[in-house]
Amino acid sequence: DAGITQSPRHKVTETGTPVTLRCHQTENHRYMYWYRQDPGHGLRLIHYSYGVKDTDKGEVSDGYSVSRSKTEDFLLTLESATSSQTSVYFCAISENSGGYETQYFGPGTRLLVL
Amino acid sequence: KQEVTQIPAALSVPEGENLVLNCSFTDSAIYNLQWFRQDPGKGLTSLLLIQSSQREQTSGRLNASLDKSSGRSTLYIAASQPGDSATYLCAVRSTGNQFYFGTGTSLTVIP
């Protein structure tokens, strides 16, 4: 399972509060990703990282920021949570095997913004 | 922007039947295509990865094919079992290191 953990696994928060989700990996993978999964939309990329302090935006990055100060941790922050950010958030890594990138996912974080 | 579509959205079959799940994508310039399984309330589990230069990959009762020129992939499941019930997603890796996902096919195998 590529040693990916996410915390917290469940969170309920109120509109306007900041929220930080953590993704931790134990196998020194370079690439890490944050996705959100919503009914009817599948998984959509929020941000990704290609190294310590190297990050880039995905297709739904508005309202989210990320940080990666060490290889094993990738943090996703909702600066001021809104109800539209209620979702299931997945962290993933990509592993290079034989020159090709394969993705592996964490267990997910269920976020409810009231 | 790459668009990935999976049809049907839901499928119900009796146990033992062979079945095919479909995935189509709009931009044929892909590096690879990956099939995942997702159980309710769980993360995604990688099933098969097909490189852009390959035509198919097999793992046990699963066979995935890729026709890059037509923008299509299929996942064939032989002799379906109730334990195969899950949502199946396909994802393509396009330029850069971004992956684009379909919305999935929810499969129910009836005992």
Chai-1 contact restraints between the chains, C-beta under 6 A:
chainA,res_idxA,chainB,res_idxB,connection_type,confidence,min_distance_angstrom,max_distance_angstrom,comment,restraint_id
A,Y31,B,N97,contact,1.0,0.0,6.0,A-B,restraint_1
A,G42,B,F101,contact,1.0,0.0,6.0,A-B,restraint_2
A,G42,B,G102,contact,1.0,0.0,6.0,A-B,restraint_3
A,G42,B,T103,contact,1.0,0.0,6.0,A-B,restraint_4
A,L43,B,F101,contact,1.0,0.0,6.0,A-B,restraint_5
A,Y100,B,N32,contact,1.0,0.0,6.0,A-B,restraint_6
A,Y100,B,Q51,contact,1.0,0.0,6.0,A-B,restraint_7
A,T102,B,L49,contact,1.0,0.0,6.0,A-B,restraint_8
A,Q103,B,F99,contact,1.0,0.0,6.0,A-B,restraint_9
A,F105,B,G43,contact,1.0,0.0,6.0,A-B,restraint_10
A,F105,B,L44,contact,1.0,0.0,6.0,A-B,restraint_11
A,G106,B,G43,contact,1.0,0.0,6.0,A-B,restraint_12
A,P107,B,G43,contact,1.0,0.0,6.0,A-B,restraint_13
A,G108,B,G43,contact,1.0,0.0,6.0,A-B,restraint_14
